[in-house]
Amino acid sequence: QVQLQESGPGLVKSSETLSLTCTVSGFSISSGYFWGWIRQSPGKGLEWIGNIYHSGTAYFNSSLKSRVSISVDTSKNQLSLTLRSVTAADTAVYYCARGGYNDPFDYWGQGTLVTVSA
Amino acid sequence: EIVLTQSPGTLSLSPGETATLSCRASQTVRNFVAWYQQRPGQAPRLLIRDASNRAAGVPARFSASGSGTDFTLIISNLEPEDFAVYYCQQRNYDGLTFGGGTKVQIK
């Protein structure tokens, strides 16, 4: 069974960099599919951040593109998210998920809350 | 960016009733629309892929249709666990976007 688990700091200071890791089990990232990050601000809807393929091909939400990086480590079966120069508006639950570009998001992590403090 | 508009924002229904949710795209997305269910405190769950195909394990009371710009999710005979928020999502070469969600609540 495919499982995803996000990890990383729950608190980041304003203007600093948010870094999260998603560990995938039950499926090899190298086997295919895009892998993505999605976030949800408290009480709000879902916002796509970006997607990456195991080859490294990546696509990003245009509104975040200048601040976002996504990478994969196939040896660890992980993907990572980096969001630079964060503000309070980046406070959200961050999800990683399988799919997104050629397929819908069919497996999701449980999500991790990241709070940006002043 | 393609904008997805979901309506209504909130739907108040009783168990056993039928919910009809709408998702309208600002330009054609062919059939590249998915629907998700999100219960409080949980991650979204894929219900429908490619506009009308139920994902694995999704009960038959969930059905969906549409193509181009107009899409519909129908939940027949609402069960207590169906009261949740539902999101549509599209994918195309310009990127991915989600609708604002429809909350189905108990009347």
Interface residues (C-beta under 8 A of the other chain):
Chain A: G36 I38 G45 L46 E47 W48 N51 Y59 F60 N61 S62 Y95 A97 G100 Y101 N102 D103 P104 F105 D106 W108 G109 Q110 G111
Chain B: E1 A34 Y36 Q42 A43 P44 R45 L46 R49 D50 A55 Y87 Q89 R91 G95 L96 T97 F98 G99 G100 G101
